[in-house]
Amino acid sequence: MKLKLTKIGNSIGTTFPKEILDRLQVNEGDTLYLTETPDGVELSPWDPEFEQIMEAAGEVTRRYYNALKELAK
């Protein structure tokens, strides 16, 4: 797919076809995240840092499950 860059105020931007917005499940005003990968760049509506934080939280929960259970009492 080819997208054309255009001047928007002092910035440069582009528009996305409705089909792409539907596939990304985003609407006007939503945030997109651009991540560099070995194959280029990835555009996603999900924050990649949030995923890393949740993985770390899951590891802590698994490791200290019994202690957290006792603290919750």
PyMOL commands that set and color helices and strands:
alter all, ss='L'
color gray80, all
select helices_A, chain A and resi 18-24+48-63+65-72
alter helices_A, ss='H'
color red, helices_A
select strands_A, chain A and resi 6-8+11-13+33-37+40-44
alter strands_A, ss='S'
color yellow, strands_A
deselect
rebuild
show_as cartoon
